[in-house]
Amino acid sequence: MSIVPERIQVTETLSLNRLVCGLWQVADIEKTGQALDVDQAADALEGYVAAGFESFDMADHYGSAELIMGRLLARHAGAPRPVACTKWCPPPGPMTAEIVRKGVQDRLDRLGVSRVDLLQFHWWTFAHPAWLDALHEMNALREEGLIGAIGVTNFDAAHLELALADGIPVATNQISFSLLDRRAAGALSDLCARTGVRLLAYGTLCGGFLSETWLGRPEPDTMPDWSRSKYKRFIDAAGGWAGFQGILTAAAAIAAKHGVSLSNVATRWVLDHPAVAAAIIGARITESEHRADNARVFSVTLDAEDRARLDTAFTATMPIPGDCGDEYRRPPYLTASGDLSHHLGAIPSVYRAEPVPGRPGRSRVSSGSVWEPLAGYSRATRVGGRICVSGTTATHGADRRVAPSHAGAQATYILDKIAAAIAALGGTMEDVVRTRIYLRDVSQWEPVARAHGRVFGTIMPANTLFEVGNLIGDYEVEIEAEAEVTAP
């Protein structure tokens, strides 16, 4: 008897299978420039719909995936139809209403729908603050009816909290989550418990590595596709092949105990986390399909013994470095290419350094705040190897206050702004030697300290924290920084 895939109500308007069919394989197949036949690919997806797998995930850069999905949706014009979750991953730059509307309209046109069920937004660098502009414009389009629900992808807890505190109704966050990559089980899951945001987990099978196929196998020298190249980097970052084989061995023993596959155990472990709404499993379009096996995950219940066995195996591995999403924003880039070259080119700076007239060797940057020309100061200046960043508040653009009344979220925004200013002057946050924090309410020291620690936990600059009677502009926190850039 076939097993009916479970569903979950994520928002009032968004219901998903707990196993969502991911279409990233389309980009891998088409990377040589040869596009799939749209009708034949849609035929393959029909098999998933017939088996009860009616939720699909794709992105603007997954080759012709949106066009294939559009052809499938056209065959199901009457309600209910399959659910289409897609992503918009624009290059960093200004996010005007016109740019955002075009990005959303492109998704609508390619899918052939009047509303995207779930539109997920990805941003390549938080040092460029236009991501907030994009999300606010997306929310306006949601209210207009063009978007059903807003999601984000690869956001860490700090920036997800910042988006929420700034008024964005984020429903989901799509992140890497697996037996090998357990970062999302920490601060991000805690935030989800407080806010109701749900996680969509990708990489749950690590590109097929978490299966019997690799149990007891020697470490491969080369990888044939983008997906396995990417997740081999994850295995290496977690400590190597021996620790990975330990996890496989533990999962295989649990699978044998329950009469299911190793992949079922890996997926069930992720689905059991309270923050997780669904796991994304690759839909096979030109390879063997595993629908029946995937559905068996809904017949598995992991007990305390199973979890203890896995916990023991985890001790032989190392945590994946960084926070959720860092693999796309900072070294070591755990992507297929080991950098962002197969995603986009250079990331532009939001600020532009300019020389100070009449002062050779001195340069400065402005953030565009109304206060800087009024009071006669720069966001940051550089003299020789020294960079001084002015007291910085969570001012977005000319004068908008970000995340009102939320000290921790404001600190996250401020530190991104400081990082952008230092980068424009040729430095990095690793060059910072001193910071000073000014708090309106000292009882809010901990979320601000945690934001500071997230950035400077390994850099450890000198720091002083003050409680002040008031901050101009009704801000919760202001931060200044000094950096020393050592000549190469």
C-alpha positions as CSV (number, residue, x, y, z in Angstrom):
1,M,0.0,0.0,0.0
2,S,1.4,3.4,-1.0
3,I,2.1,6.0,1.7
4,V,0.5,9.4,1.4
5,P,3.1,12.2,1.9
6,E,2.4,14.4,4.9
7,R,1.4,18.1,4.5
8,I,1.9,21.1,6.7
9,Q,0.1,24.4,6.9
10,V,2.8,27.0,6.9
11,T,0.6,30.1,6.7
12,E,-3.0,30.7,6.1
13,T,-2.4,30.6,2.3
14,L,0.5,28.2,2.1
15,S,0.3,24.4,2.5
16,L,3.3,22.3,1.6
17,N,4.2,18.6,1.4
18,R,6.7,17.9,4.2
19,L,8.9,16.5,1.4
20,V,9.2,19.2,-1.3
21,C,10.6,18.3,-4.7
22,G,13.6,20.4,-5.5
23,L,14.4,21.2,-9.1
24,W,18.1,22.2,-8.8
25,Q,19.0,19.2,-10.9
26,V,17.7,21.2,-13.9
27,A,20.6,23.7,-13.6
28,D,23.1,20.9,-13.3
29,I,21.8,19.2,-16.4
30,E,21.7,22.4,-18.4
31,K,25.0,23.8,-17.3
32,T,26.5,23.0,-20.7
33,G,23.9,25.1,-22.5
34,Q,21.6,22.3,-23.7
35,A,18.1,23.0,-22.4
36,L,15.7,20.2,-21.4
37,D,12.6,19.6,-23.4
38,V,10.0,21.4,-21.3
39,D,7.1,19.0,-22.1
40,Q,9.1,15.9,-21.4
41,A,10.4,17.3,-18.1
42,A,6.9,18.3,-17.1
43,D,5.9,14.7,-17.8
44,A,8.5,13.5,-15.3
45,L,7.1,15.9,-12.7
46,E,3.6,14.6,-13.3
47,G,4.7,11.3,-11.8
48,Y,5.5,13.1,-8.5
49,V,2.1,14.9,-8.5
50,A,0.3,11.5,-9.1
51,A,2.2,10.1,-6.1
52,G,1.1,12.9,-3.9
53,F,4.2,15.0,-4.0
54,E,2.6,18.3,-5.1
55,S,5.1,20.9,-3.8
56,F,8.0,22.0,-5.9
57,D,11.0,24.3,-5.2
58,M,13.1,26.1,-7.8
59,A,14.9,29.4,-8.4
60,D,15.5,32.0,-11.1
61,H,18.9,30.6,-11.8
62,Y,17.9,26.9,-12.0
63,G,18.0,26.9,-15.8
64,S,14.6,26.3,-17.3
65,A,13.1,25.0,-14.0
66,E,10.5,27.7,-13.8
67,L,9.4,27.2,-17.4
68,I,9.1,23.4,-16.8
69,M,7.0,24.2,-13.7
70,G,4.9,26.6,-15.7
71,R,4.1,23.9,-18.2
72,L,3.1,21.6,-15.3
73,L,0.9,24.2,-13.7
74,A,-0.8,24.9,-17.0
75,R,-1.9,21.3,-17.0
76,H,-3.5,21.8,-13.6
77,A,-5.3,25.1,-14.3
78,G,-8.2,24.2,-11.9
79,A,-7.7,24.2,-8.1
80,P,-6.1,22.6,-6.4
81,R,-2.9,22.7,-8.3
82,P,0.7,21.9,-7.5
83,V,2.5,24.4,-5.2
84,A,5.3,26.5,-6.8
85,C,8.0,27.9,-4.5
86,T,10.7,29.8,-6.3
87,K,13.5,32.1,-5.5
88,W,14.7,35.5,-6.6
89,C,18.5,35.9,-6.2
90,P,19.4,39.3,-7.7
91,P,22.9,40.7,-7.8
92,P,23.7,43.3,-5.1
93,G,22.7,46.8,-6.1
94,P,19.9,49.3,-5.7
95,M,16.5,47.6,-5.1
96,T,14.0,50.2,-6.3
97,A,10.3,49.4,-6.6
98,E,10.7,49.1,-10.4
99,I,13.6,46.6,-10.1
100,V,11.7,44.5,-7.5
101,R,8.5,44.5,-9.4
102,K,10.3,43.3,-12.6
103,G,12.0,40.6,-10.6
104,V,8.7,39.3,-9.3
105,Q,6.9,39.8,-12.7
106,D,9.6,37.6,-14.3
107,R,8.8,34.8,-11.9
108,L,5.1,35.2,-12.6
109,D,5.6,35.2,-16.4
110,R,7.9,32.1,-16.4
111,L,5.5,30.2,-14.1
112,G,2.5,31.4,-16.0
113,V,0.6,32.4,-12.8
114,S,-0.9,35.5,-11.3
115,R,0.6,34.8,-7.9
116,V,3.7,33.1,-6.7
117,D,2.8,30.7,-3.9
118,L,6.1,31.3,-2.0
119,L,8.7,33.7,-3.2
120,Q,12.0,33.3,-1.5
121,F,14.6,36.0,-1.5
122,H,18.4,35.5,-1.4
123,W,21.0,38.3,-0.9
124,W,24.7,37.8,-1.5
125,T,26.1,40.3,1.1
126,F,24.5,41.9,4.1
127,A,27.1,44.7,3.9
128,H,24.9,46.0,1.0
129,P,21.8,47.2,2.8
130,A,19.4,47.2,-0.2
131,W,18.2,43.7,0.8
132,L,15.9,45.5,3.2
133,D,14.5,47.6,0.4
134,A,13.9,44.5,-1.7
135,L,12.0,42.8,1.1
136,H,9.8,45.8,1.8
137,E,9.0,46.1,-1.9
138,M,8.2,42.4,-2.0
139,N,5.9,42.9,1.0
140,A,4.1,45.6,-0.9
141,L,3.6,43.2,-3.8
142,R,2.4,40.5,-1.4
143,E,-0.3,43.0,-0.2
144,E,-1.1,43.6,-3.8
145,G,-1.7,39.9,-4.3
146,L,1.2,39.0,-6.5
147,I,3.0,37.0,-3.8
148,G,1.3,34.5,-1.5
149,A,4.0,34.3,1.2
150,I,7.5,35.7,1.5
151,G,10.5,33.5,2.3
152,V,14.2,34.0,2.5
153,T,17.1,31.7,1.8
154,N,20.4,31.2,3.7
155,F,19.7,33.8,6.3
156,D,21.4,33.4,9.7
157,A,19.4,34.0,12.9
158,A,20.7,37.6,13.3
159,H,19.6,38.8,9.9
160,L,16.3,36.9,10.0
161,E,15.6,38.6,13.3
162,L,16.5,42.0,11.8
163,A,14.1,41.4,8.9
164,L,11.3,40.5,11.3
165,A,12.1,43.5,13.6
166,D,11.9,45.8,10.6
167,G,8.4,44.6,9.8
168,I,8.9,42.0,7.1
169,P,6.4,39.1,7.5
170,V,8.9,36.3,6.7
171,A,7.2,32.9,6.6
172,T,10.1,30.6,5.8
173,N,13.9,30.4,5.7
174,Q,15.5,27.9,3.4
175,I,18.8,26.7,4.7
176,S,21.2,23.7,4.7
177,F,20.3,21.2,7.4
178,S,21.4,17.6,7.6
179,L,23.1,14.9,9.7
180,L,26.3,16.5,8.5
181,D,25.4,20.2,8.7
182,R,23.6,20.8,12.0
183,R,24.0,24.6,12.3
184,A,20.3,25.3,12.0
185,A,19.6,23.4,15.1
186,G,21.0,26.2,17.3
187,A,20.2,29.9,17.3
188,L,18.1,29.8,14.1
189,S,15.8,27.1,15.5
190,D,15.5,29.1,18.8
191,L,14.4,32.2,16.8
192,C,11.9,30.2,14.9
193,A,10.4,28.9,18.1
194,R,9.9,32.5,19.3
195,T,8.6,33.9,16.0
196,G,6.8,31.1,14.1
197,V,9.1,31.3,11.1
198,R,9.5,27.8,9.6
199,L,12.6,26.3,8.0
200,L,12.8,24.6,4.7
201,A,15.8,22.2,4.8
202,Y,17.9,21.6,1.7
203,G,21.0,19.4,1.5
204,T,19.2,16.9,3.7
205,L,20.8,14.0,1.8
206,C,24.0,16.0,1.0
207,G,23.6,15.5,-2.8
208,G,23.1,11.7,-2.3
209,F,26.1,11.2,0.0
210,L,23.7,10.3,2.8
211,S,22.7,6.9,1.3
212,E,23.8,3.3,1.2
213,T,25.6,4.0,-2.0
214,W,28.5,5.6,-0.1
215,L,28.6,3.4,3.0
216,G,32.0,1.8,3.3
217,R,33.1,3.3,0.0
218,P,36.6,4.8,-0.4
219,E,36.8,8.6,-0.6
220,P,36.3,9.8,-4.2
221,D,38.9,11.8,-6.1
222,T,36.5,13.7,-8.4
223,M,32.8,14.6,-8.5
224,P,30.7,14.4,-11.6
225,D,28.2,17.2,-10.9
226,W,27.8,20.5,-9.0
227,S,25.7,19.0,-6.2
228,R,28.1,16.3,-5.2
229,S,31.1,18.7,-5.6
230,K,29.4,21.1,-3.2
231,Y,28.6,18.5,-0.5
232,K,32.0,16.9,-0.7
233,R,33.3,20.3,0.5
234,F,30.9,20.0,3.4
235,I,32.2,16.5,4.3
236,D,35.8,17.9,4.2
237,A,34.8,20.9,6.4
238,A,33.2,18.5,8.9
239,G,36.5,16.7,9.4
240,G,36.8,14.4,6.5
241,W,35.7,11.0,5.2
242,A,36.2,9.0,8.4
243,G,33.8,11.0,10.4
244,F,31.3,11.0,7.6
245,Q,31.5,7.2,7.4
246,G,30.8,7.1,11.1
247,I,27.5,9.0,10.6
248,L,26.7,6.7,7.7
249,T,27.4,3.6,9.8
250,A,25.1,4.9,12.6
251,A,22.3,5.8,10.2
252,A,22.6,2.4,8.4
253,A,22.2,0.6,11.7
254,I,19.1,2.6,12.5
255,A,17.7,2.0,9.1
256,A,18.2,-1.7,9.4
257,K,16.4,-1.6,12.8
258,H,13.3,0.0,11.3
259,G,13.4,-1.7,7.9
260,V,13.9,1.6,5.9
261,S,16.6,3.2,3.9
262,L,19.5,5.2,5.3
263,S,18.2,8.2,3.4
264,N,14.9,7.8,5.2
265,V,16.7,8.0,8.5
266,A,18.6,11.1,7.4
267,T,15.5,12.9,6.3
268,R,13.4,11.8,9.3
269,W,16.1,13.3,11.7
270,V,15.7,16.7,10.0
271,L,11.9,16.6,9.8
272,D,11.7,15.9,13.5
273,H,13.2,19.3,14.4
274,P,10.3,21.5,15.5
275,A,11.4,24.4,13.4
276,V,11.4,22.4,10.2
277,A,8.3,22.6,8.0
278,A,9.7,20.5,5.1
279,A,12.8,18.9,3.6
280,I,13.7,19.5,0.0
281,I,14.6,16.3,-1.9
282,G,15.8,16.5,-5.5
283,A,13.2,15.5,-8.1
284,R,14.8,13.2,-10.6
285,I,14.0,14.2,-14.2
286,T,16.5,12.1,-16.2
287,E,17.7,9.7,-13.5
288,S,16.1,7.0,-11.5
289,E,13.3,8.1,-9.3
290,H,13.0,7.4,-5.6
291,R,9.4,8.5,-4.8
292,A,8.3,5.3,-3.1
293,D,11.4,5.2,-0.9
294,N,11.1,8.9,-0.1
295,A,7.5,8.4,1.1
296,R,8.7,5.7,3.5
297,V,10.1,8.5,5.7
298,F,6.6,9.0,7.0
299,S,6.5,5.5,8.4
300,V,9.6,6.0,10.5
301,T,9.7,7.1,14.2
302,L,13.2,7.6,15.6
303,D,13.4,6.7,19.3
304,A,15.8,7.8,22.0
305,E,18.2,5.0,21.3
306,D,18.4,6.0,17.6
307,R,19.1,9.6,18.5
308,A,21.8,8.7,21.0
309,R,23.5,6.6,18.4
310,L,23.6,9.5,16.0
311,D,24.7,11.9,18.7
312,T,27.7,9.6,19.4
313,A,28.6,9.6,15.7
314,F,28.4,13.4,15.6
315,T,31.2,13.7,18.2
316,A,33.7,12.4,15.6
317,T,32.9,15.3,13.3
318,M,33.5,19.1,13.5
319,P,30.8,21.7,13.2
320,I,30.5,23.2,9.7
321,P,32.3,26.6,10.0
322,G,30.3,29.8,10.3
323,D,26.6,30.5,10.6
324,C,23.7,29.4,8.4
325,G,24.2,30.8,4.9
326,D,27.9,31.7,5.4
327,E,28.9,29.3,2.7
328,Y,27.6,31.9,0.2
329,R,28.9,35.0,1.9
330,R,32.4,34.3,3.3
331,P,35.3,31.9,3.0
332,P,35.5,29.0,3.0
333,Y,32.9,29.0,0.3
334,L,31.3,25.6,0.5
335,T,29.9,25.8,-3.0
336,A,30.5,23.6,-6.0
337,S,33.3,25.8,-7.3
338,G,34.6,26.9,-3.9
339,D,33.7,30.5,-4.6
340,L,30.7,32.4,-6.1
341,S,32.0,32.2,-9.7
342,H,29.1,30.0,-10.9
343,H,26.6,32.3,-9.2
344,L,27.7,35.9,-9.9
345,G,30.7,38.1,-10.6
346,A,32.2,40.7,-8.2
347,I,30.1,42.1,-5.4
348,P,30.0,45.9,-5.6
349,S,30.6,48.1,-2.6
350,V,27.7,50.2,-1.4
351,Y,30.0,53.0,-0.5
352,R,32.6,54.9,-2.6
353,A,35.9,56.1,-1.1
354,E,37.0,59.6,-2.2
355,P,40.1,61.6,-1.4
356,V,39.9,64.5,1.0
357,P,40.7,67.7,-0.9
358,G,44.0,69.3,0.1
359,R,44.9,66.4,2.5
360,P,47.2,63.9,0.6
361,G,47.0,60.4,2.0
362,R,43.5,60.9,3.5
363,S,40.3,59.4,2.2
364,R,36.7,59.1,3.4
365,V,33.3,57.6,2.7
366,S,29.8,58.8,3.2
367,S,26.7,56.7,3.9
368,G,24.2,59.1,2.5
369,S,22.7,60.0,5.9
370,V,21.2,63.4,6.2
371,W,23.2,63.9,9.4
372,E,26.7,63.7,7.8
373,P,26.6,66.9,5.7
374,L,24.5,68.7,8.4
375,A,27.1,68.1,11.1
376,G,30.1,68.0,8.9
377,Y,31.5,64.5,9.3
378,S,32.2,61.4,7.4
379,R,31.0,57.9,8.0
380,A,34.6,56.8,8.0
381,T,38.0,58.2,7.2
382,R,41.4,56.7,6.5
383,V,44.8,58.2,7.2
384,G,47.6,55.9,6.3
385,G,46.7,52.5,7.6
386,R,44.3,53.8,10.2
387,I,40.5,53.8,9.6
388,C,38.1,55.5,12.0
389,V,34.4,54.9,11.8
390,S,32.1,57.5,13.3
391,G,29.4,56.6,15.8
392,T,27.0,54.6,13.6
393,T,23.2,54.1,14.1
394,A,20.7,51.9,12.3
395,T,19.9,54.6,9.8
396,H,18.8,53.2,6.4
397,G,19.3,55.5,3.5
398,A,18.9,59.2,4.3
399,D,16.9,59.0,7.5
400,R,14.9,55.8,8.1
401,R,15.3,54.1,11.5
402,V,15.7,50.4,11.1
403,A,14.1,47.9,13.6
404,P,12.6,50.4,16.0
405,S,12.9,49.5,19.7
406,H,15.0,46.4,18.9
407,A,18.6,46.9,20.1
408,G,20.0,43.6,19.0
409,A,18.6,43.9,15.4
410,Q,19.9,47.5,15.2
411,A,23.3,46.3,16.3
412,T,23.3,43.7,13.5
413,Y,22.5,46.4,11.0
414,I,25.1,48.8,12.3
415,L,27.9,46.2,12.2
416,D,27.1,45.5,8.6
417,K,27.2,49.2,7.9
418,I,30.6,49.5,9.6
419,A,31.9,46.5,7.6
420,A,30.9,48.2,4.4
421,A,32.6,51.5,5.3
422,I,35.8,49.8,6.3
423,A,35.8,47.7,3.1
424,A,35.3,50.7,1.0
425,L,38.5,52.2,2.5
426,G,40.5,49.0,1.9
427,G,40.1,47.2,5.2
428,T,38.2,44.3,6.7
429,M,36.5,43.7,10.0
430,E,39.6,41.6,10.9
431,D,41.5,44.9,11.0
432,V,39.3,46.4,13.8
433,V,41.3,47.0,17.0
434,R,38.7,49.0,19.0
435,T,34.9,49.4,19.2
436,R,32.8,51.5,21.5
437,I,29.1,50.8,22.1
438,Y,26.6,53.4,23.4
439,L,23.3,51.9,24.7
440,R,20.2,53.9,25.6
441,D,19.1,51.1,28.0
442,V,21.8,49.0,29.6
443,S,19.3,46.2,30.2
444,Q,19.6,45.5,26.5
445,W,23.3,44.8,26.7
446,E,23.0,41.1,26.0
447,P,21.5,41.1,22.5
448,V,23.9,43.9,21.5
449,A,26.8,42.0,23.0
450,R,25.8,38.9,21.1
451,A,25.6,40.8,17.9
452,H,29.1,42.2,18.5
453,G,30.4,38.7,19.4
454,R,28.9,37.2,16.3
455,V,31.2,39.5,14.2
456,F,34.2,39.9,16.5
457,G,34.2,36.6,18.4
458,T,37.6,35.6,16.9
459,I,38.9,39.1,16.2
460,M,38.6,40.3,19.8
461,P,39.2,44.0,19.5
462,A,39.3,46.3,22.6
463,N,35.8,47.3,23.5
464,T,34.0,49.6,25.8
465,L,30.2,49.7,26.4
466,F,28.5,52.8,27.8
467,E,25.0,53.4,29.0
468,V,24.0,56.9,27.9
469,G,21.0,59.1,28.8
470,N,19.7,59.4,25.3
471,L,20.6,58.9,21.7
472,I,19.8,61.4,19.0
473,G,17.1,60.1,16.7
474,D,15.5,57.7,19.2
475,Y,17.9,54.9,18.5
476,E,18.6,52.0,20.9
477,V,22.3,51.7,20.2
478,E,25.3,53.5,18.5
479,I,28.6,51.9,17.7
480,E,32.0,53.3,16.5
481,A,35.1,51.4,15.4
482,E,38.8,51.9,14.7
483,A,40.9,49.7,12.4
484,E,44.5,49.3,11.6
485,V,45.3,48.1,8.1
486,T,48.7,46.4,7.9
487,A,50.4,46.9,4.6
488,P,50.8,43.7,2.6
